[in-house]
């Protein structure tokens, strides 16, 4: 996992904190790399885990820090489960074939690849699904302090009224717990837009049932700054470094390990 970066901030900063904020690794991982002699600044090996990097200096993370994490964007079809399948079900990771790849990938996942879904998307739903073995990214998206929005387009049956929309936005209780405020609006006729900051089990379907509506179709189109875009259903691509940085950016300063 060789990596090189120039530090351009105005004030010195601890190496582990900067690497965590940059999304290269967690703070704890950075400390381990320092202890193993894998980090150098301007050619000098760093030996102190409390070392600070100064403006204008260049840090290098040497090979030997382990393989780079893999994160993929999948347009999950209905009928596919995000993670643990029951007998007869197909997990999303099985769709990550060379034939279904859009663009390039450093590796093609196989049956031994362990990529976890970052966020619920049940079998009856479709759309944007992130699969990754990147701990920093997972913390940003599904960690307890995550504040990233998830956006869905939902087609429903049942009468849509301003009162129901108001209840969906704020006021529903599920499993004895108050739901976080949501943004819900009418897109057209029987189609609603949901923007949530939590992802409880079958949450949108259950929310709709509580106000007398039934979900016919549910597609996730956005996680934070990441959009599904025109990725065809059943296809996948690798998450870019820029997209990853944007997803973890809201958590810079909260710590990454």
C-alpha contacts under 8 A as a table, 3 or more apart, distances in Angstrom:
res1	aa1	res2	aa2	distance
1	X	61	X	7.33
1	X	62	X	6.92
1	X	63	X	5.29
1	X	64	X	6.65
1	X	65	X	5.45
1	X	66	X	5.64
1	X	67	X	5.39
1	X	68	X	5.20
2	X	60	X	7.36
2	X	61	X	5.28
2	X	62	X	4.76
2	X	63	X	4.64
2	X	64	X	7.75
2	X	65	X	7.44
3	X	60	X	5.74
3	X	61	X	4.98
3	X	62	X	6.82
4	X	58	X	7.03
4	X	59	X	5.67
4	X	60	X	4.39
4	X	61	X	6.24
5	X	58	X	5.67
5	X	59	X	5.45
5	X	60	X	6.65
6	X	56	X	6.40
6	X	57	X	5.84
6	X	58	X	4.25
6	X	59	X	6.27
7	X	53	X	7.19
7	X	54	X	6.95
7	X	55	X	5.49
7	X	56	X	5.48
7	X	57	X	5.61
7	X	58	X	6.11
7	X	59	X	7.54
8	X	55	X	5.19
8	X	56	X	5.56
8	X	57	X	7.83
9	X	12	X	7.37
9	X	55	X	5.74
10	X	55	X	6.06
11	X	54	X	7.00
11	X	55	X	6.57
12	X	52	X	5.93
12	X	53	X	5.54
12	X	54	X	4.59
12	X	55	X	6.28
13	X	17	X	7.02
13	X	18	X	6.51
13	X	52	X	4.97
13	X	53	X	5.54
13	X	54	X	6.92
14	X	17	X	5.36
14	X	18	X	6.30
14	X	50	X	6.20
14	X	51	X	5.69
14	X	52	X	4.00
14	X	53	X	6.13
15	X	18	X	5.26
15	X	19	X	6.18
15	X	30	X	7.66
15	X	49	X	7.69
15	X	50	X	7.32
15	X	51	X	6.07
15	X	52	X	5.35
15	X	53	X	5.81
16	X	19	X	5.27
16	X	20	X	6.14
16	X	26	X	7.56
16	X	27	X	4.71
16	X	28	X	7.42
16	X	30	X	5.15
16	X	31	X	6.25
16	X	49	X	7.44
16	X	50	X	7.87
17	X	20	X	5.09
17	X	21	X	6.16
17	X	27	X	5.82
17	X	255	X	7.18
17	X	256	X	7.91
18	X	21	X	5.10
18	X	22	X	5.99
19	X	22	X	5.01
19	X	23	X	6.27
19	X	24	X	5.40
19	X	25	X	6.07
19	X	26	X	7.07
19	X	27	X	6.88
19	X	30	X	6.93
20	X	23	X	5.24
20	X	24	X	6.16
20	X	25	X	5.40
20	X	26	X	4.74
20	X	27	X	5.19
20	X	30	X	7.73
20	X	136	X	7.89
20	X	252	X	7.80
20	X	255	X	6.83
20	X	256	X	5.25
20	X	257	X	7.56
21	X	24	X	7.78
21	X	248	X	7.93
21	X	249	X	7.44
21	X	251	X	7.66
21	X	252	X	4.81
21	X	253	X	6.55
21	X	255	X	7.26
21	X	256	X	7.03
22	X	25	X	7.91
22	X	245	X	7.12
22	X	252	X	7.77
23	X	26	X	7.35
23	X	136	X	6.58
23	X	137	X	7.73
23	X	244	X	7.80
23	X	245	X	6.41
23	X	248	X	6.84
25	X	29	X	6.02
25	X	30	X	6.38
25	X	136	X	6.54
25	X	256	X	7.80
26	X	29	X	5.09
26	X	30	X	6.20
26	X	135	X	7.77
26	X	136	X	6.12
26	X	256	X	4.82
26	X	257	X	4.85
27	X	30	X	5.02
27	X	31	X	6.34
27	X	255	X	7.33
27	X	256	X	5.73
27	X	257	X	4.94
28	X	31	X	5.18
28	X	32	X	6.43
28	X	257	X	5.38
29	X	32	X	5.03
29	X	33	X	6.26
29	X	257	X	7.75
30	X	33	X	5.03
30	X	34	X	6.26
31	X	34	X	5.08
31	X	35	X	6.27
31	X	49	X	5.58
32	X	35	X	5.07
32	X	36	X	6.28
33	X	36	X	5.04
33	X	37	X	6.24
33	X	38	X	5.20
33	X	39	X	6.33
33	X	65	X	6.74
34	X	37	X	5.05
34	X	38	X	5.81
34	X	39	X	5.51
34	X	46	X	6.12
34	X	47	X	5.93
34	X	48	X	7.13
34	X	49	X	6.19
35	X	38	X	7.70
35	X	47	X	6.48
35	X	48	X	7.86
35	X	49	X	7.33
37	X	40	X	7.73
37	X	45	X	6.33
37	X	46	X	6.68
37	X	47	X	6.66
38	X	45	X	7.39
38	X	46	X	7.99
38	X	61	X	5.76
38	X	62	X	5.11
38	X	63	X	7.51
38	X	64	X	7.39
38	X	65	X	7.08
39	X	45	X	5.91
39	X	46	X	5.73
39	X	59	X	7.06
39	X	60	X	5.72
39	X	61	X	4.72
39	X	62	X	6.31
40	X	43	X	5.58
40	X	44	X	5.03
40	X	45	X	4.01
40	X	46	X	5.14
40	X	59	X	5.74
40	X	60	X	5.31
40	X	61	X	6.73
41	X	44	X	5.20
41	X	45	X	6.45
41	X	46	X	6.74
41	X	53	X	7.51
41	X	57	X	6.65
41	X	58	X	5.61
41	X	59	X	4.46
41	X	60	X	6.34
42	X	57	X	6.21
42	X	58	X	5.37
42	X	59	X	6.40
42	X	60	X	7.87
43	X	60	X	7.91
46	X	49	X	7.76
46	X	51	X	7.26
47	X	51	X	7.90
48	X	51	X	5.29
53	X	57	X	6.63
53	X	59	X	7.95
54	X	57	X	5.68
61	X	65	X	7.59
62	X	65	X	6.75
63	X	66	X	7.35
69	X	132	X	7.28
69	X	133	X	5.68
69	X	134	X	5.09
70	X	115	X	7.91
70	X	132	X	5.68
70	X	133	X	5.99
70	X	134	X	6.68
70	X	238	X	7.68
71	X	115	X	7.85
71	X	130	X	6.98
71	X	131	X	5.70
71	X	132	X	4.17
71	X	133	X	6.69
71	X	134	X	6.87
71	X	238	X	6.10
71	X	239	X	5.55
72	X	130	X	5.81
72	X	131	X	5.36
72	X	132	X	6.36
72	X	236	X	6.71
72	X	237	X	5.63
72	X	238	X	4.38
72	X	239	X	5.14
73	X	128	X	6.89
73	X	129	X	5.97
73	X	130	X	4.93
73	X	131	X	6.69
73	X	236	X	5.48
73	X	237	X	5.33
73	X	238	X	6.02
73	X	239	X	5.95
74	X	127	X	7.66
74	X	128	X	5.95
74	X	129	X	5.16
74	X	130	X	6.30
74	X	131	X	7.59
74	X	234	X	7.02
74	X	235	X	6.01
74	X	236	X	4.29
74	X	237	X	6.67
75	X	126	X	7.08
75	X	127	X	4.86
75	X	128	X	5.05
75	X	129	X	6.28
75	X	228	X	7.18
75	X	231	X	6.53
75	X	232	X	6.55
75	X	233	X	4.89
75	X	234	X	5.39
75	X	235	X	5.79
75	X	236	X	6.36
76	X	80	X	6.91
76	X	92	X	7.02
76	X	126	X	5.09
76	X	127	X	5.11
76	X	128	X	6.41
76	X	129	X	6.30
76	X	233	X	6.30
76	X	234	X	5.66
76	X	235	X	7.81
77	X	80	X	6.19
77	X	125	X	7.35
77	X	126	X	4.86
77	X	127	X	6.71
77	X	233	X	5.99
77	X	234	X	5.85
78	X	123	X	5.80
78	X	124	X	5.19
78	X	125	X	5.43
78	X	126	X	5.16
79	X	89	X	7.99
79	X	90	X	7.80
79	X	123	X	5.02
79	X	124	X	5.97
79	X	125	X	7.88
80	X	89	X	7.05
80	X	90	X	5.47
80	X	91	X	5.84
80	X	92	X	5.90
80	X	122	X	8.00
80	X	123	X	5.21
80	X	124	X	7.88
81	X	84	X	7.17
81	X	85	X	6.26
81	X	89	X	7.01
81	X	90	X	6.17
81	X	91	X	4.86
81	X	92	X	5.84
81	X	121	X	7.75
81	X	122	X	6.18
81	X	123	X	4.73
82	X	91	X	5.80
82	X	92	X	5.20
82	X	93	X	7.88
82	X	117	X	6.11
82	X	120	X	7.16
82	X	121	X	6.23
82	X	122	X	6.55
82	X	123	X	7.12
82	X	129	X	7.89
83	X	91	X	5.58
83	X	92	X	6.61
83	X	93	X	7.78
83	X	116	X	6.85
83	X	117	X	6.41
84	X	91	X	6.65
85	X	88	X	7.69
85	X	89	X	5.27
85	X	90	X	6.22
85	X	91	X	5.65
86	X	89	X	5.51
90	X	94	X	6.93
91	X	94	X	5.81
91	X	95	X	7.78
92	X	95	X	5.59
92	X	96	X	7.54
93	X	96	X	5.51
93	X	109	X	7.68
93	X	115	X	7.08
93	X	131	X	7.76
94	X	97	X	7.12
94	X	110	X	7.73
94	X	111	X	7.51
95	X	100	X	7.15
95	X	234	X	6.92
95	X	235	X	7.61
96	X	100	X	6.53
96	X	101	X	7.01
96	X	108	X	7.12
96	X	109	X	6.26
96	X	235	X	7.75
96	X	236	X	6.58
97	X	100	X	5.31
97	X	101	X	6.40
97	X	108	X	6.53
97	X	109	X	7.08
98	X	101	X	5.22
98	X	108	X	6.33
100	X	234	X	6.98
100	X	235	X	4.86
100	X	236	X	6.25
101	X	104	X	7.26
101	X	105	X	7.87
101	X	235	X	5.99
101	X	236	X	5.18
101	X	237	X	5.74
102	X	235	X	6.71
102	X	236	X	5.93
102	X	237	X	5.16
103	X	237	X	6.40
103	X	238	X	7.86
104	X	237	X	7.41
104	X	238	X	7.29
105	X	108	X	6.76
105	X	237	X	7.39
105	X	238	X	6.07
109	X	112	X	7.67
109	X	113	X	5.45
110	X	113	X	5.34
114	X	133	X	6.84
115	X	131	X	5.36
115	X	132	X	4.70
115	X	133	X	5.15
116	X	131	X	5.21
116	X	132	X	5.36
116	X	133	X	6.27
117	X	120	X	7.23
117	X	129	X	6.89
117	X	130	X	5.72
117	X	131	X	4.43
117	X	132	X	6.57
118	X	129	X	7.29
118	X	130	X	5.46
118	X	131	X	5.98
118	X	132	X	7.08
118	X	138	X	6.04
118	X	141	X	6.56
118	X	142	X	6.27
119	X	129	X	7.47
119	X	130	X	7.47
119	X	141	X	7.36
119	X	142	X	6.25
119	X	199	X	6.91
120	X	199	X	6.31
120	X	200	X	7.68
120	X	201	X	7.27
121	X	125	X	6.09
121	X	126	X	7.10
121	X	129	X	7.13
122	X	125	X	5.43
122	X	126	X	7.89
122	X	202	X	7.00
123	X	126	X	7.64
124	X	218	X	7.85
125	X	217	X	6.94
125	X	218	X	5.20
125	X	219	X	6.01
125	X	220	X	7.96
126	X	218	X	6.37
126	X	219	X	4.82
126	X	220	X	6.56
127	X	219	X	4.77
127	X	220	X	4.69
127	X	221	X	6.11
127	X	228	X	7.08
127	X	233	X	7.47
128	X	219	X	7.58
128	X	220	X	5.31
128	X	221	X	5.69
128	X	222	X	6.70
128	X	223	X	7.76
128	X	227	X	7.55
128	X	228	X	5.40
132	X	137	X	7.97
132	X	138	X	7.54
133	X	138	X	7.94
134	X	137	X	5.42
134	X	138	X	6.18
135	X	138	X	5.00
135	X	139	X	6.18
136	X	139	X	5.29
136	X	140	X	6.44
136	X	248	X	7.66
136	X	256	X	6.27
136	X	257	X	7.89
137	X	140	X	5.10
137	X	141	X	6.32
137	X	244	X	7.20
137	X	247	X	7.41
137	X	248	X	6.28
138	X	141	X	5.25
138	X	142	X	5.72
138	X	143	X	6.61
139	X	142	X	5.54
139	X	143	X	4.14
139	X	144	X	7.69
139	X	146	X	7.19
139	X	256	X	7.72
140	X	143	X	5.87
140	X	145	X	7.72
140	X	146	X	5.55
140	X	148	X	7.87
140	X	247	X	6.99
140	X	248	X	5.40
140	X	250	X	7.99
140	X	251	X	6.35
141	X	146	X	5.70
141	X	147	X	7.82
141	X	148	X	6.44
141	X	247	X	7.56
141	X	248	X	7.84
142	X	146	X	5.95
143	X	146	X	5.27
146	X	251	X	7.74
147	X	197	X	5.99
148	X	197	X	5.94
148	X	223	X	6.88
148	X	224	X	4.99
149	X	195	X	6.23
149	X	196	X	5.53
149	X	197	X	4.82
149	X	198	X	7.90
149	X	222	X	7.82
149	X	223	X	5.96
149	X	224	X	5.04
150	X	195	X	5.52
150	X	196	X	5.27
150	X	197	X	6.24
150	X	198	X	7.88
150	X	220	X	7.37
150	X	221	X	7.88
150	X	222	X	5.60
150	X	223	X	4.58
150	X	224	X	6.23
151	X	193	X	7.18
151	X	194	X	5.69
151	X	195	X	4.42
151	X	196	X	6.56
151	X	220	X	5.84
151	X	221	X	5.75
151	X	222	X	4.96
151	X	223	X	6.55
152	X	193	X	5.74
152	X	194	X	5.11
152	X	195	X	6.43
152	X	218	X	6.77
152	X	219	X	5.51
152	X	220	X	4.24
152	X	221	X	5.62
152	X	222	X	7.13
153	X	191	X	6.87
153	X	192	X	5.84
153	X	193	X	4.77
153	X	194	X	6.46
153	X	218	X	5.94
153	X	219	X	5.41
153	X	220	X	6.47
153	X	221	X	7.19
154	X	191	X	5.53
154	X	192	X	5.07
154	X	193	X	6.19
154	X	194	X	7.33
154	X	215	X	6.81
154	X	216	X	7.58
154	X	217	X	5.71
154	X	218	X	4.55
154	X	219	X	6.53
155	X	190	X	5.66
155	X	191	X	4.36
155	X	192	X	6.28
155	X	215	X	5.98
155	X	216	X	5.51
155	X	217	X	5.05
155	X	218	X	6.51
156	X	190	X	5.53
156	X	191	X	6.31
156	X	192	X	7.61
156	X	213	X	6.33
156	X	214	X	5.34
156	X	215	X	4.43
156	X	216	X	5.29
156	X	217	X	7.08
157	X	190	X	6.65
157	X	213	X	5.66
157	X	214	X	5.24
157	X	215	X	6.57
157	X	216	X	6.94
158	X	212	X	6.58
158	X	213	X	4.72
158	X	214	X	6.62
159	X	212	X	7.93
159	X	213	X	7.10
160	X	164	X	6.58
160	X	165	X	7.40
160	X	190	X	7.43
160	X	213	X	7.92
161	X	164	X	5.23
161	X	165	X	6.39
162	X	165	X	5.09
162	X	166	X	6.14
163	X	166	X	5.09
163	X	167	X	6.32
164	X	167	X	5.09
164	X	168	X	6.18
164	X	211	X	6.01
165	X	168	X	5.05
165	X	169	X	6.18
165	X	184	X	6.41
165	X	185	X	7.02
166	X	169	X	5.15
166	X	170	X	6.33
166	X	171	X	7.96
167	X	170	X	5.23
167	X	171	X	5.29
167	X	172	X	6.28
167	X	211	X	7.63
168	X	171	X	6.92
168	X	172	X	6.54
168	X	182	X	6.98
168	X	184	X	6.71
168	X	207	X	6.69
168	X	208	X	7.55
168	X	211	X	7.71
169	X	181	X	5.65
169	X	182	X	4.55
169	X	183	X	5.45
169	X	184	X	5.73
170	X	179	X	7.54
170	X	180	X	7.37
170	X	181	X	4.97
170	X	182	X	6.42
171	X	178	X	7.26
171	X	179	X	7.39
171	X	181	X	7.82
172	X	178	X	6.25
172	X	179	X	6.05
172	X	207	X	7.33
172	X	210	X	7.91
173	X	176	X	6.03
173	X	177	X	5.33
173	X	178	X	4.40
173	X	179	X	5.74
174	X	177	X	5.34
174	X	178	X	6.40
174	X	179	X	6.73
180	X	196	X	7.92
180	X	197	X	7.23
180	X	198	X	7.21
181	X	196	X	7.64
182	X	194	X	7.08
182	X	195	X	5.92
182	X	196	X	5.18
182	X	197	X	7.35
183	X	193	X	7.81
183	X	194	X	5.78
183	X	195	X	4.98
183	X	196	X	6.72
184	X	192	X	6.80
184	X	193	X	5.52
184	X	194	X	4.67
184	X	195	X	6.46
185	X	192	X	5.66
185	X	193	X	5.28
185	X	194	X	6.91
186	X	189	X	7.31
186	X	190	X	7.66
186	X	191	X	6.16
186	X	192	X	4.57
186	X	193	X	6.26
187	X	190	X	7.89
187	X	191	X	5.42
187	X	192	X	5.28
187	X	193	X	6.25
188	X	191	X	5.29
188	X	192	X	7.24
196	X	199	X	7.37
199	X	202	X	7.94
199	X	203	X	6.54
200	X	203	X	5.13
202	X	205	X	5.56
202	X	206	X	6.16
203	X	206	X	5.20
203	X	207	X	5.98
204	X	207	X	4.96
204	X	208	X	6.17
205	X	208	X	5.28
205	X	209	X	6.31
205	X	214	X	7.00
205	X	215	X	5.82
206	X	209	X	5.03
206	X	210	X	6.27
207	X	210	X	5.20
207	X	211	X	6.91
208	X	211	X	5.42
208	X	212	X	6.39
208	X	213	X	4.96
208	X	214	X	6.00
208	X	215	X	6.95
209	X	212	X	5.03
209	X	213	X	5.09
209	X	214	X	5.75
210	X	213	X	7.45
215	X	218	X	7.05
220	X	228	X	7.78
221	X	227	X	5.74
221	X	228	X	5.01
221	X	229	X	7.40
222	X	225	X	7.01
222	X	226	X	5.57
222	X	227	X	4.35
222	X	228	X	6.00
223	X	226	X	5.19
223	X	227	X	6.52
224	X	227	X	7.94
224	X	247	X	6.36
225	X	243	X	7.64
225	X	246	X	6.66
225	X	247	X	6.33
226	X	243	X	6.67
226	X	247	X	7.30
228	X	231	X	6.24
231	X	235	X	6.62
231	X	236	X	7.33
232	X	235	X	5.52
239	X	243	X	6.37
239	X	244	X	6.66
240	X	243	X	5.17
240	X	244	X	6.23
241	X	244	X	5.09
241	X	245	X	6.14
242	X	245	X	5.12
242	X	246	X	6.25
243	X	246	X	5.14
243	X	247	X	6.28
244	X	247	X	5.16
244	X	248	X	6.39
245	X	248	X	5.37
245	X	249	X	5.81
246	X	249	X	5.06
246	X	250	X	7.62
247	X	250	X	6.95
248	X	251	X	5.47
248	X	252	X	6.81
249	X	252	X	5.25
251	X	254	X	5.39
251	X	255	X	7.38
252	X	255	X	6.78
252	X	256	X	7.99
